[in-house]
Amino acid sequence: MLFWDGADSEGNGAIDGGSGTWAAQQPNWTSADGSANTAWGGRFAVFQGTAGTVNVVADGEPIKITGMQFASDGYRVEGGNLALNQAETNIRVGDGSAAGSQMTATIASGLTGTGAIVKDDLGTLVLTGANTYLGNTIVRAGTLVGNAGSIRNAIANAGKVVFDQGDDATFAGAIGGTGTMVKNGAGKLTLTGASGLDWTVDRGTLASATDRFGGDVEIGAEGMTRFDQAASGAYAGIVSGEGALRLNTGSGNTVRLTGDSSAFDGFTTVESGALDIAGKLGGELLMRDGTLLGGTGMVGSTTIASGATIAPGNSIGTLAVAGDFLQEAGSVYHAEIDAGGSSDRIAVGGRATLQGGTVRVTKLAGSYNRTIRYTILSAVGGVTGKYAVLDQDRPFLNMALGYGANDVYLDMVRNSTAFCDAAQTRNQCSAARGAESLGAGNSVYNAIAAVSDQAMARQAFDALSGEAHASTRSALVDDSRFLREAANRRVREAFAEPGETLGGVWLQGFGSWGSTQTTVETAALHRSIGGLFVGADGEIGDNWRAGVVAGYSSSTLKADARASSASVKSYTLGAYAGAEWGAWTLRGGLAHAWHDVEAARSVAFDGFKDSLKSDYDARTTQFYSEVGYAMHAGGMRFEPFAGLAIVHVASEGFREKGGAAALDGRAGSDTVPFTTFGMHAETQLIVGTEAVLKARGMLGWRHAFGDVTPDAGLRFVSGGSAFAISGAPIARDSLVLETGLDLAIGAATTLGISYTGNLGGDASDHSMKGNLSIRF
């Protein structure tokens, strides 16, 4: 340890201190009793006695030190650099007594080295040099004053650190400990590292972001604190003082304030992004163009500037304004309401002044009553002015703003627009009329009355319509052809075999999948079916054959756009016959099928959801005939043919089980005649001693007559008027084709496989069939 002797180079029994030159070979350092002077040796330097200016002369390399103490007030060290020669170099300002708190020392020389500096004792150390030391900055006691260029790296602060920042600069070090931080100087200090301590901003600007600023902040009258960030974040600290607070988070991002800053008496400006108040913020608040104010806490006197939005609550809630409230023209009040009568509200402790602006309403899910009044703003000091625009898009509800001396109201009433006016199809209109006939108070009616727009209304009508019930009858009509095709094929096969024996049994398994495309009225209907027919027949006289057939099938129907499905189990009995006169063949039959239908629907739209089930019986009766003329050419057999079928499907009445959207369906029926004109062809491919392989095919055109769109007569179980809904249409015209192979094994058994297609403009169906015939 050496003591600074200023200008003296010889020991005089005293430590004089004062101004002088600090050079490596200068003998102006003395012992503790001042008896002997010596040159500097890189030890601990003590400055006491009379204060002065110490000029460091480094001569090409910095002066090394192991530590420093300033025991007198007013010393200044300047000139060449000082090298910190310890892992932690202690710099004390003070003499260990309480009086030391009044001492100040300034180091203007640059501090270099790999270690940290440790500020100790109660006095104030001012660093003004361009420091480059690599270690951290530790403050154990007293005050450290510097700037972003002189204070280096992370700060561990148990005293006070003052950033006297005259120009704009950035500090990247982390700041922690138990002490306090001060921002002084006219410049802007931007913290890019984490800061967990409390700050006082006396002058200039302190900028940070909520994800790295964790302490409280007191803002002086000449100070400003900014949160500049490009992401959302929360700040739980307390803001106090009378300066300025600025929030700049960028579009789409939110700062959430959760602390109690009600004592703040300054001015807060939200420059961009959103401010969510979950705590309290005193003073005055300005929301600029493009910003949003929300939350359920408290703010001071508030101005919503043109282009800004206020949206109280997080969902529905109340935002308190402790002072006056001003909403400028061009601003927006975004208010949420619910079906129970609750709404967002601005609760003003002073006077509310409305200079125009827009009220934009968002309705939460629920069934709304015919008439509701909401209080969306209240002001103890009264309401002056009005809003200019009410932005609401409800096709069946009108909203209106009402004003009292101290309140602003939002009134909702049912308008005169009929539900059907929002429809675009006959089915939608029918369902709309049925729903409207239920009347106010019914949950279906209320839910539709409160939908947000016409598109949602149409979605509701489609969901409520019960269209799938009518489409099921359409599918039953289509599926009747499988019996006709199986029986006619059996007769045609029997007459085509020379020497056919008197009797035979046969069976056919089949599987099919198909769809009817979306139409203007109806949703696409997808269907699949699988089943089995078993038949037996024999000769009657010289020209006739007759037989009986029984069958079972199971099918699945889906109308995904209507969230509807059905499963159908069918049982069939029929009789068929055929006759042959030379090249002419006549075949036909009569069949009856019993169907067990189980249906399920899901009804979901804005504010409403229901699940529904039903089961009922249906029947299909059909008569069919076909005439053909056989021709042979080049080893092939051709048969032009003409066919007629009359199909009658009848369904029983039913009642759905579920909620308010459940439907009653009355019994209904459809009768559809079909004609088919085409050509059968077959040829023998392989002839062996025991087996014969034949290829066969068919191409035809099928036409349906009359009304091909089934209707279902429906009404809601809860009441109202009946309405008719159309189902997926039966194809008016379709191309029918078939191709297959038959393998005759021996004289009495035939195995066959085939593909059948039924291709219409809006419908298609594809089938695979397997056949077994045994003659006896």
Secondary structure, 3 states (H helix, E strand, C coil): CEEECCCCCCCCCCCCECCEEEECCCCCEECCCCCCEECCCCCEEEECCECCEEEEECCCCCEEECEEEECCCCCEEEECCEEECCCEEEEEECCCCHHHHHCEEEECCCEECCCEEEEECCCEEEECCCCCCCCCEEECCCEEEECCCCCCCCEEECCEEEEECCCCEEECCCEEECCEEEEECCCEEEECCCECCEEEEEEEEEEECCCCECCCEEEEEEEEEEEECCCCEEECCCEEECCEEEEECCCCCEEEECCEECCCCCEEEEEECEEEECCEEEEEEEECCCCEEEECCEEEEEEECCCCEEEEECCCCEEEECCCEEECCCCEEEEEECCCCCECEEEECCCEEEECCEEEEEECCCCCCCEEEEEEEEECCCEEEECCEEECCCCCEEEEEEECCCEEEEEEEECCCCHHHHCCCHHHHHHHHHHHCCCCCCHHHHHHHCCCCHHHHHHHHHHHCCHHHHHHHHHHHHHCHHHHHHHHHHHHHHHHCCCCCCEEEEEEEEEEEEEECCCCCCCCEEEEEEEEEEEEEEEECCCEEEEEEEEEEEEEEEEHHHCEEEEEEEEEEEEEEEEEECCEEEEEEEEEEEEEEEEEEEEEECCEEEEEEEEEEEEEEEEEEEEEECEEECCEEEEEEEEEEEEEEEECCEECECCCCCEEECCEEEEEEEEEEEEEEEEEEEECCCEEEEEEEEEEEEEECCCCCCEEEEEECCEEEEEEEECCCCCCEEEEEEEEEEEEECCCEEEEEEEEEEEECCEEEEEEEEEEEEEC
